[in-house]
Amino acid sequence: MTLCEKATPCVLCTAAGQCELDQERHSIWLLDRRLKEIGRRVLVLSNKGGVGKSTVTYNVAATLAMRGLQVGVLDADLSGPTLPLLAGVEGARMRAGEGGLVPVEPAAGLRLVSSGFFLQDQDDPIMWRDAYKFEFLTRLLADVAWGRLDLLLVDMPPGTGGELIGLNELLGRVDGAVVVTTPQRAALADGRKAIAACREAGIPVIGVVENMSGRLFGSGGGELVAGSTGVPFLGRIPLDETIAALSDAGVAPAVAEPFSSGGRALAEVGRRLEDAIRAIRR
């Protein structure tokens, strides 16, 4: 039986127009080949939704690409893909090239892959069991022609469950994780759980980012979490209307408005993360 002998063929095989009898072994071979071209591999996660994890991921990626790095971004939040919107490429489609599926390139040096690129309608829900999510992520990593990357950033879904365990296995080596939180007590508690989950999985935590900092939600909680867990603090991003407006327009504030309070904070987090990544020893 082929991988796609189902009532509904998998999205990637439909897009590529082919399905091999020995697809599982072929995917493993391809995955190993792709990973050899990828340098550092970093997860961006939180244990709680709504903390701005995707906004941080995309702005860090855009900052590092502007600084000359070749950056890939994998949107692993399969049920809630927001990176196409943040990157201004909502409605784009991945095409099949000679070496595999070609990532969408929102900017020079930046390659983006998301389940959102396979939806017929952006309002269509993605309702998959964990086993199929794992299968889909395997195919994304294997079938996409990422090319040589200095860094692969993975925008994780909320929580510390199947996707974290699965991607830790698929990537073979995860060089680090960035935990995003907001100043509220509930988010801070979830941030500590995310750090504990990474340590349980053997993933080094590069640092903590406090998002939506300011008078409305308070500030300083992210720094306290970092200090209490022995993790570096990468920066505080203010609750800023500029970030919201530009993100909704598909523009990275860190690149478009580097002198605004929000854009400057996001760009600084990107620079600190670059320094931390360069210091990682394999």
C-alpha positions as YAML, in Angstrom:
chain: A
units: angstrom
residues:
- id: 1
  name: MET
  ca: [0.00, 0.00, 0.00]
- id: 2
  name: THR
  ca: [1.35, 3.44, -0.86]
- id: 3
  name: LEU
  ca: [1.59, 6.20, 1.72]
- id: 4
  name: CYS
  ca: [-1.31, 8.03, 0.10]
- id: 5
  name: GLU
  ca: [-3.75, 5.15, -0.43]
- id: 6
  name: LYS
  ca: [-6.35, 6.95, 1.69]
- id: 7
  name: ALA
  ca: [-9.69, 8.59, 1.17]
- id: 8
  name: THR
  ca: [-7.85, 11.92, 0.96]
- id: 9
  name: PRO
  ca: [-4.25, 11.87, -0.35]
- id: 10
  name: CYS
  ca: [-1.69, 13.74, 1.74]
- id: 11
  name: VAL
  ca: [-1.25, 17.39, 0.80]
- id: 12
  name: LEU
  ca: [2.40, 17.11, -0.17]
- id: 13
  name: CYS
  ca: [1.88, 14.17, -2.52]
- id: 14
  name: THR
  ca: [-1.04, 15.98, -4.11]
- id: 15
  name: ALA
  ca: [1.17, 19.04, -4.59]
- id: 16
  name: ALA
  ca: [4.12, 17.08, -5.91]
- id: 17
  name: GLY
  ca: [1.93, 14.85, -8.10]
- id: 18
  name: GLN
  ca: [3.67, 11.64, -7.07]
- id: 19
  name: CYS
  ca: [3.77, 9.01, -4.39]
- id: 20
  name: GLU
  ca: [6.43, 6.31, -4.18]
- id: 21
  name: LEU
  ca: [5.79, 2.73, -3.05]
- id: 22
  name: ASP
  ca: [8.75, 2.84, -0.66]
- id: 23
  name: GLN
  ca: [8.02, 6.40, 0.47]
- id: 24
  name: GLU
  ca: [9.01, 5.90, 4.10]
- id: 25
  name: ARG
  ca: [12.58, 4.82, 3.34]
- id: 26
  name: HIS
  ca: [12.84, 7.42, 0.60]
- id: 27
  name: SER
  ca: [11.76, 10.17, 3.04]
- id: 28
  name: ILE
  ca: [14.34, 9.06, 5.62]
- id: 29
  name: TRP
  ca: [17.08, 9.18, 2.97]
- id: 30
  name: LEU
  ca: [15.94, 12.63, 1.80]
- id: 31
  name: LEU
  ca: [15.64, 13.94, 5.36]
- id: 32
  name: ASP
  ca: [19.21, 12.93, 6.14]
- id: 33
  name: ARG
  ca: [20.37, 14.64, 2.95]
- id: 34
  name: ARG
  ca: [18.49, 17.88, 3.75]
- id: 35
  name: LEU
  ca: [19.72, 18.05, 7.35]
- id: 36
  name: LYS
  ca: [23.36, 17.86, 6.24]
- id: 37
  name: GLU
  ca: [22.87, 21.27, 4.57]
- id: 38
  name: ILE
  ca: [21.35, 22.91, 7.64]
- id: 39
  name: GLY
  ca: [23.61, 24.56, 10.20]
- id: 40
  name: ARG
  ca: [22.08, 25.55, 13.52]
- id: 41
  name: ARG
  ca: [18.59, 24.31, 14.43]
- id: 42
  name: VAL
  ca: [16.63, 26.37, 16.96]
- id: 43
  name: LEU
  ca: [13.08, 25.96, 18.27]
- id: 44
  name: VAL
  ca: [10.98, 28.96, 19.32]
- id: 45
  name: LEU
  ca: [8.30, 27.86, 21.76]
- id: 46
  name: SER
  ca: [6.00, 28.64, 24.63]
- id: 47
  name: ASN
  ca: [3.72, 26.42, 26.62]
- id: 48
  name: LYS
  ca: [0.90, 28.93, 26.16]
- id: 49
  name: GLY
  ca: [-0.77, 30.34, 23.07]
- id: 50
  name: GLY
  ca: [-1.21, 34.03, 22.38]
- id: 51
  name: VAL
  ca: [2.17, 35.22, 23.66]
- id: 52
  name: GLY
  ca: [3.43, 36.42, 20.26]
- id: 53
  name: LYS
  ca: [5.78, 33.54, 19.57]
- id: 54
  name: SER
  ca: [5.28, 33.69, 15.79]
- id: 55
  name: THR
  ca: [5.85, 37.46, 15.75]
- id: 56
  name: VAL
  ca: [9.13, 37.00, 17.60]
- id: 57
  name: THR
  ca: [10.14, 34.14, 15.29]
- id: 58
  name: TYR
  ca: [9.53, 36.03, 12.07]
- id: 59
  name: ASN
  ca: [11.16, 39.26, 13.22]
- id: 60
  name: VAL
  ca: [14.24, 37.44, 14.47]
- id: 61
  name: ALA
  ca: [14.44, 35.57, 11.14]
- id: 62
  name: ALA
  ca: [14.05, 38.78, 9.13]
- id: 63
  name: THR
  ca: [16.70, 40.53, 11.24]
- id: 64
  name: LEU
  ca: [19.23, 37.72, 10.79]
- id: 65
  name: ALA
  ca: [18.53, 37.45, 7.05]
- id: 66
  name: MET
  ca: [19.11, 41.20, 6.70]
- id: 67
  name: ARG
  ca: [22.45, 40.70, 8.50]
- id: 68
  name: GLY
  ca: [23.53, 38.25, 5.80]
- id: 69
  name: LEU
  ca: [22.57, 34.85, 7.19]
- id: 70
  name: GLN
  ca: [20.69, 32.25, 5.16]
- id: 71
  name: VAL
  ca: [17.67, 31.55, 7.35]
- id: 72
  name: GLY
  ca: [14.93, 28.97, 6.99]
- id: 73
  name: VAL
  ca: [11.70, 29.15, 8.99]
- id: 74
  name: LEU
  ca: [9.52, 26.08, 9.49]
- id: 75
  name: ASP
  ca: [6.01, 26.89, 10.68]
- id: 76
  name: ALA
  ca: [5.34, 23.83, 12.85]
- id: 77
  name: ASP
  ca: [2.08, 25.26, 14.18]
- id: 78
  name: LEU
  ca: [0.17, 23.20, 11.65]
- id: 79
  name: SER
  ca: [-3.33, 23.97, 12.95]
- id: 80
  name: GLY
  ca: [-2.76, 27.70, 13.37]
- id: 81
  name: PRO
  ca: [-0.25, 28.86, 10.73]
- id: 82
  name: THR
  ca: [0.19, 32.64, 11.07]
- id: 83
  name: LEU
  ca: [3.65, 33.11, 9.57]
- id: 84
  name: PRO
  ca: [2.36, 33.57, 5.99]
- id: 85
  name: LEU
  ca: [0.33, 36.56, 7.23]
- id: 86
  name: LEU
  ca: [3.23, 38.02, 9.23]
- id: 87
  name: ALA
  ca: [5.54, 37.64, 6.23]
- id: 88
  name: GLY
  ca: [3.10, 39.25, 3.81]
- id: 89
  name: VAL
  ca: [2.81, 36.12, 1.68]
- id: 90
  name: GLU
  ca: [-0.62, 34.86, 2.68]
- id: 91
  name: GLY
  ca: [-2.15, 32.94, -0.20]
- id: 92
  name: ALA
  ca: [1.25, 32.03, -1.70]
- id: 93
  name: ARG
  ca: [1.83, 28.46, -2.87]
- id: 94
  name: MET
  ca: [4.92, 26.27, -2.79]
- id: 95
  name: ARG
  ca: [5.89, 24.90, -6.19]
- id: 96
  name: ALA
  ca: [7.70, 21.76, -7.21]
- id: 97
  name: GLY
  ca: [11.25, 22.29, -8.42]
- id: 98
  name: GLU
  ca: [13.99, 19.92, -9.58]
- id: 99
  name: GLY
  ca: [15.27, 19.26, -6.07]
- id: 100
  name: GLY
  ca: [11.90, 19.20, -4.31]
- id: 101
  name: LEU
  ca: [9.31, 21.65, -3.09]
- id: 102
  name: VAL
  ca: [10.58, 25.24, -3.22]
- id: 103
  name: PRO
  ca: [10.15, 27.37, -0.06]
- id: 104
  name: VAL
  ca: [8.44, 30.74, -0.29]
- id: 105
  name: GLU
  ca: [10.98, 33.59, -0.01]
- id: 106
  name: PRO
  ca: [9.47, 36.70, 1.63]
- id: 107
  name: ALA
  ca: [12.88, 38.46, 1.59]
- id: 108
  name: ALA
  ca: [16.44, 37.86, 0.45]
- id: 109
  name: GLY
  ca: [18.08, 35.12, 2.49]
- id: 110
  name: LEU
  ca: [14.79, 34.06, 4.09]
- id: 111
  name: ARG
  ca: [12.94, 30.82, 3.20]
- id: 112
  name: LEU
  ca: [9.55, 30.03, 4.72]
- id: 113
  name: VAL
  ca: [7.59, 26.78, 4.81]
- id: 114
  name: SER
  ca: [4.10, 26.58, 6.30]
- id: 115
  name: SER
  ca: [1.02, 24.39, 6.15]
- id: 116
  name: GLY
  ca: [-0.79, 27.61, 5.24]
- id: 117
  name: PHE
  ca: [0.73, 27.39, 1.75]
- id: 118
  name: PHE
  ca: [-1.25, 24.20, 1.07]
- id: 119
  name: LEU
  ca: [-4.70, 25.48, 2.03]
- id: 120
  name: GLN
  ca: [-7.26, 26.10, -0.70]
- id: 121
  name: ASP
  ca: [-8.89, 28.72, 1.53]
- id: 122
  name: GLN
  ca: [-7.14, 30.47, 4.43]
- id: 123
  name: ASP
  ca: [-10.24, 29.89, 6.58]
- id: 124
  name: ASP
  ca: [-10.10, 26.10, 6.11]
- id: 125
  name: PRO
  ca: [-9.40, 24.35, 9.44]
- id: 126
  name: ILE
  ca: [-6.64, 21.76, 9.76]
- id: 127
  name: MET
  ca: [-7.95, 18.89, 11.90]
- id: 128
  name: TRP
  ca: [-5.34, 16.15, 12.04]
- id: 129
  name: ARG
  ca: [-4.42, 13.55, 14.60]
- id: 130
  name: ASP
  ca: [-0.92, 13.71, 16.09]
- id: 131
  name: ALA
  ca: [0.28, 10.76, 13.99]
- id: 132
  name: TYR
  ca: [-0.61, 12.54, 10.76]
- id: 133
  name: LYS
  ca: [0.95, 15.79, 11.99]
- id: 134
  name: PHE
  ca: [4.20, 13.90, 12.56]
- id: 135
  name: GLU
  ca: [3.96, 12.37, 9.09]
- id: 136
  name: PHE
  ca: [3.35, 15.79, 7.54]
- id: 137
  name: LEU
  ca: [6.29, 17.41, 9.37]
- id: 138
  name: THR
  ca: [8.52, 14.54, 8.24]
- id: 139
  name: ARG
  ca: [7.52, 15.11, 4.64]
- id: 140
  name: LEU
  ca: [7.97, 18.88, 4.95]
- id: 141
  name: LEU
  ca: [11.52, 18.53, 6.22]
- id: 142
  name: ALA
  ca: [12.37, 15.83, 3.69]
- id: 143
  name: ASP
  ca: [10.60, 17.03, 0.54]
- id: 144
  name: VAL
  ca: [11.42, 20.73, 0.77]
- id: 145
  name: ALA
  ca: [14.57, 21.84, -1.04]
- id: 146
  name: TRP
  ca: [15.83, 24.10, 1.75]
- id: 147
  name: GLY
  ca: [19.31, 24.48, 0.27]
- id: 148
  name: ARG
  ca: [22.21, 25.50, 2.48]
- id: 149
  name: LEU
  ca: [21.06, 27.27, 5.65]
- id: 150
  name: ASP
  ca: [23.04, 28.93, 8.40]
- id: 151
  name: LEU
  ca: [20.03, 28.61, 10.66]
- id: 152
  name: LEU
  ca: [16.66, 26.85, 10.73]
- id: 153
  name: LEU
  ca: [14.14, 28.46, 13.08]
- id: 154
  name: VAL
  ca: [11.14, 26.31, 13.98]
- id: 155
  name: ASP
  ca: [8.01, 28.15, 15.12]
- id: 156
  name: MET
  ca: [6.47, 25.61, 17.48]
- id: 157
  name: PRO
  ca: [2.78, 25.24, 18.35]
- id: 158
  name: PRO
  ca: [1.71, 25.98, 21.94]
- id: 159
  name: GLY
  ca: [2.39, 23.21, 24.41]
- id: 160
  name: THR
  ca: [5.12, 20.69, 25.08]
- id: 161
  name: GLY
  ca: [3.59, 17.58, 23.55]
- id: 162
  name: GLY
  ca: [3.83, 15.60, 20.34]
- id: 163
  name: GLU
  ca: [5.37, 18.23, 18.07]
- id: 164
  name: LEU
  ca: [8.22, 18.97, 20.49]
- id: 165
  name: ILE
  ca: [9.01, 15.29, 20.95]
- id: 166
  name: GLY
  ca: [8.62, 14.55, 17.23]
- id: 167
  name: LEU
  ca: [10.73, 17.43, 15.93]
- id: 168
  name: ASN
  ca: [13.45, 16.73, 18.46]
- id: 169
  name: GLU
  ca: [13.65, 13.24, 16.95]
- id: 170
  name: LEU
  ca: [13.30, 14.33, 13.31]
- id: 171
  name: LEU
  ca: [15.96, 17.04, 13.43]
- id: 172
  name: GLY
  ca: [18.46, 14.64, 14.95]
- id: 173
  name: ARG
  ca: [20.17, 17.54, 16.70]
- id: 174
  name: VAL
  ca: [18.46, 20.61, 18.15]
- id: 175
  name: ASP
  ca: [21.04, 23.24, 19.02]
- id: 176
  name: GLY
  ca: [18.79, 25.27, 21.27]
- id: 177
  name: ALA
  ca: [15.39, 26.68, 22.14]
- id: 178
  name: VAL
  ca: [14.05, 30.17, 22.77]
- id: 179
  name: VAL
  ca: [11.13, 30.46, 25.19]
- id: 180
  name: VAL
  ca: [8.70, 33.34, 24.65]
- id: 181
  name: THR
  ca: [6.50, 34.53, 27.49]
- id: 182
  name: THR
  ca: [4.45, 37.53, 28.56]
- id: 183
  name: PRO
  ca: [4.58, 39.17, 32.03]
- id: 184
  name: GLN
  ca: [1.33, 37.61, 33.35]
- id: 185
  name: ARG
  ca: [1.64, 34.96, 36.06]
- id: 186
  name: ALA
  ca: [-0.09, 32.26, 33.97]
- id: 187
  name: ALA
  ca: [2.30, 32.78, 31.07]
- id: 188
  name: LEU
  ca: [5.32, 32.84, 33.37]
- id: 189
  name: ALA
  ca: [4.32, 29.51, 34.92]
- id: 190
  name: ASP
  ca: [3.96, 28.04, 31.44]
- id: 191
  name: GLY
  ca: [7.35, 29.50, 30.50]
- id: 192
  name: ARG
  ca: [8.99, 27.61, 33.34]
- id: 193
  name: LYS
  ca: [7.25, 24.42, 32.19]
- id: 194
  name: ALA
  ca: [8.56, 24.96, 28.65]
- id: 195
  name: ILE
  ca: [12.10, 25.31, 29.99]
- id: 196
  name: ALA
  ca: [11.67, 22.14, 32.05]
- id: 197
  name: ALA
  ca: [10.32, 20.27, 29.00]
- id: 198
  name: CYS
  ca: [13.32, 21.31, 26.89]
- id: 199
  name: ARG
  ca: [15.72, 20.13, 29.57]
- id: 200
  name: GLU
  ca: [13.83, 16.84, 29.85]
- id: 201
  name: ALA
  ca: [14.25, 16.43, 26.07]
- id: 202
  name: GLY
  ca: [17.95, 17.32, 26.21]
- id: 203
  name: ILE
  ca: [17.48, 20.62, 24.34]
- id: 204
  name: PRO
  ca: [19.63, 23.54, 25.58]
- id: 205
  name: VAL
  ca: [17.60, 26.69, 26.32]
- id: 206
  name: ILE
  ca: [19.33, 29.66, 24.67]
- id: 207
  name: GLY
  ca: [17.21, 32.26, 26.39]
- id: 208
  name: VAL
  ca: [13.88, 33.78, 27.40]
- id: 209
  name: VAL
  ca: [12.09, 36.64, 25.62]
- id: 210
  name: GLU
  ca: [9.45, 38.71, 27.40]
- id: 211
  name: ASN
  ca: [6.83, 39.92, 24.93]
- id: 212
  name: MET
  ca: [3.98, 42.45, 25.42]
- id: 213
  name: SER
  ca: [5.89, 44.13, 28.21]
- id: 214
  name: GLY
  ca: [4.60, 47.41, 29.64]
- id: 215
  name: ARG
  ca: [2.01, 49.12, 31.78]
- id: 216
  name: LEU
  ca: [-0.94, 46.98, 30.70]
- id: 217
  name: PHE
  ca: [0.52, 43.58, 31.64]
- id: 218
  name: GLY
  ca: [3.50, 44.70, 33.74]
- id: 219
  name: SER
  ca: [7.13, 43.86, 33.07]
- id: 220
  name: GLY
  ca: [10.09, 41.99, 34.50]
- id: 221
  name: GLY
  ca: [8.46, 38.57, 34.82]
- id: 222
  name: GLY
  ca: [10.40, 37.08, 31.92]
- id: 223
  name: GLU
  ca: [13.67, 38.20, 33.46]
- id: 224
  name: LEU
  ca: [12.67, 36.61, 36.78]
- id: 225
  name: VAL
  ca: [11.87, 33.31, 35.03]
- id: 226
  name: ALA
  ca: [15.21, 33.41, 33.25]
- id: 227
  name: GLY
  ca: [17.06, 34.14, 36.49]
- id: 228
  name: SER
  ca: [15.26, 31.50, 38.54]
- id: 229
  name: THR
  ca: [15.93, 28.80, 35.93]
- id: 230
  name: GLY
  ca: [19.51, 29.82, 35.12]
- id: 231
  name: VAL
  ca: [18.69, 30.79, 31.52]
- id: 232
  name: PRO
  ca: [19.94, 33.92, 29.71]
- id: 233
  name: PHE
  ca: [17.44, 36.76, 29.24]
- id: 234
  name: LEU
  ca: [17.37, 37.87, 25.60]
- id: 235
  name: GLY
  ca: [15.22, 40.97, 25.93]
- id: 236
  name: ARG
  ca: [11.92, 42.67, 26.62]
- id: 237
  name: ILE
  ca: [9.56, 43.62, 23.76]
- id: 238
  name: PRO
  ca: [7.02, 46.34, 24.55]
- id: 239
  name: LEU
  ca: [3.31, 46.14, 23.87]
- id: 240
  name: ASP
  ca: [3.51, 48.47, 20.87]
- id: 241
  name: GLU
  ca: [0.83, 49.50, 18.37]
- id: 242
  name: THR
  ca: [3.50, 49.71, 15.66]
- id: 243
  name: ILE
  ca: [4.24, 45.98, 16.01]
- id: 244
  name: ALA
  ca: [0.56, 45.07, 15.72]
- id: 245
  name: ALA
  ca: [-0.12, 47.34, 12.73]
- id: 246
  name: LEU
  ca: [2.94, 46.33, 10.72]
- id: 247
  name: SER
  ca: [2.52, 42.62, 11.52]
- id: 248
  name: ASP
  ca: [-1.08, 42.71, 10.28]
- id: 249
  name: ALA
  ca: [0.21, 44.38, 7.11]
- id: 250
  name: GLY
  ca: [2.76, 41.59, 6.57]
- id: 251
  name: VAL
  ca: [5.81, 43.71, 7.40]
- id: 252
  name: ALA
  ca: [8.52, 42.90, 9.96]
- id: 253
  name: PRO
  ca: [8.80, 45.85, 12.42]
- id: 254
  name: ALA
  ca: [12.39, 44.88, 13.22]
- id: 255
  name: VAL
  ca: [13.31, 45.64, 9.59]
- id: 256
  name: ALA
  ca: [10.77, 48.28, 8.56]
- id: 257
  name: GLU
  ca: [10.80, 50.37, 11.77]
- id: 258
  name: PRO
  ca: [14.14, 49.67, 13.49]
- id: 259
  name: PHE
  ca: [14.00, 52.98, 15.37]
- id: 260
  name: SER
  ca: [10.54, 52.47, 16.90]
- id: 261
  name: SER
  ca: [10.52, 51.05, 20.43]
- id: 262
  name: GLY
  ca: [9.03, 47.74, 19.28]
- id: 263
  name: GLY
  ca: [11.13, 47.38, 16.14]
- id: 264
  name: ARG
  ca: [14.31, 48.22, 18.02]
- id: 265
  name: ALA
  ca: [13.54, 45.68, 20.76]
- id: 266
  name: LEU
  ca: [12.81, 42.90, 18.24]
- id: 267
  name: ALA
  ca: [15.98, 43.65, 16.28]
- id: 268
  name: GLU
  ca: [18.02, 43.59, 19.49]
- id: 269
  name: VAL
  ca: [16.61, 40.18, 20.41]
- id: 270
  name: GLY
  ca: [17.67, 38.99, 16.95]
- id: 271
  name: ARG
  ca: [21.21, 40.28, 17.42]
- id: 272
  name: ARG
  ca: [21.52, 38.70, 20.87]
- id: 273
  name: LEU
  ca: [20.21, 35.42, 19.53]
- id: 274
  name: GLU
  ca: [22.76, 35.54, 16.70]
- id: 275
  name: ASP
  ca: [25.56, 35.99, 19.24]
- id: 276
  name: ALA
  ca: [24.21, 33.10, 21.33]
- id: 277
  name: ILE
  ca: [23.92, 30.83, 18.29]
- id: 278
  name: ARG
  ca: [27.44, 31.58, 17.13]
- id: 279
  name: ALA
  ca: [28.71, 30.62, 20.59]
- id: 280
  name: ILE
  ca: [27.06, 27.17, 20.46]
- id: 281
  name: ARG
  ca: [29.51, 24.32, 20.19]
- id: 282
  name: ARG
  ca: [28.40, 21.14, 18.47]
...
